[in-house]
Amino acid sequence: MRAEVDAERGMSSRTIRRIAVLKGGLSAERDVSLVSGQRCSAALRDEGYETVEVDAGVNLSEELSKINPDAVFNSLHGRWGEDGCVQGLLEWMQLPYTHSGVLASALAMDKAAARLSFINAGLPVAEGKVVEARSLLNFHPMDPPYVVKPINEGSSVGVVIVPAGVNSTVGSYDQSYREVLVEKYVPGRELTVTVMGTTALAITDIRTSSWYDYKAKYSQGGSRHVIPADLPSSIRDACMDIAQTAHSSLGCRALSRADFRWDETRGLDGLVLLEVNTQPGMTPTSLSPEQAQFRGTSFSAMCRFLIEDASCDR
């Protein structure tokens, strides 16, 4: 796998020694980011780099100016770190950084914008629409079951599943969200595919006792990952192709993870793309490092690939 990725991008001629690792931040995913950042920093040190861990706050530009790194490893998750904001700051400071650029990050984080990009690329998505969050107090935006998602959160933060047979509305949904995406609930299996470089790595079948919420994602034993997923060849091929197309249609670089739902009873028609994550988690329970390991790329080698791919001009 390592040779495949190196061949795609070519080895960087830039010398990188000192790396600022961004972690923490201001979003609802701060705790996850702290873990991701600590692990990535340790992995980069194992690869021979000097790292400085930075808990990204409102004075981030000042801290980075003092550190004067050769490159920045972005381990932030959620708003401000994953939505193009910090990417724009790093572009302004002309600091090479990992993962996707400003536009791809903004598009992927905005679930409504990403959904339109997927539709334009001919990718399968669930029936859905954007509504004002306050409207959920008064009526169902579609017949249950459906899923309510904040436009710009990750890690299932703020997600509510409204089951079939419910007469009442969602009720006191978090009104700090002005608009939300409402999509028809797709029953079945939770699948995910990581794209590294331009190569789809593998498909993981995520098994949980209920659904893949924040607790299931980040607690030990919260979910079971079956890799490679046991799937019909048509579904396997479709997942890999869709993940690569979604990655390229958004303009992602280096690393992304595409999440799917598959209703087995409907065959290929039951496969839908939920979203693309441009800053996949790097915790001990995270999916992308697990898929890289499955393909023969260690966690430290994965982090090295990301920092060697760092850029501030795309």
Buried (B, 14 or more C-beta within 10 A) or exposed (E): BBEBBBEEBEEBEEEBEEBBBBBBBBBBBBBBBBBBBBBBBBBBBBBEBEBBBBBBEEEBEEBBEEBEBBBBBBBBBBBBBBBBBBBBBBBEBEBBBBBBBBBBBBBBBBBBBBBEBBEEBEBBBBEBEEBEBEBBEEEBBBEBBBBBBBBBBBBBBBBBEBEEEEEEBBEEBBEEBEBBBBBBBBEBBBBBBBBBBBBBBBBBBBEBEEBBBBEBBBEEEBBEBBBEBEBEEEBBEBBBEBBBBBBBBBBBBBBBBBBBBBBEEEEEEBBBBBBBBBBBBBBEBBBBBBBBBBBEBBBBBBBBBBBBBBBBEE
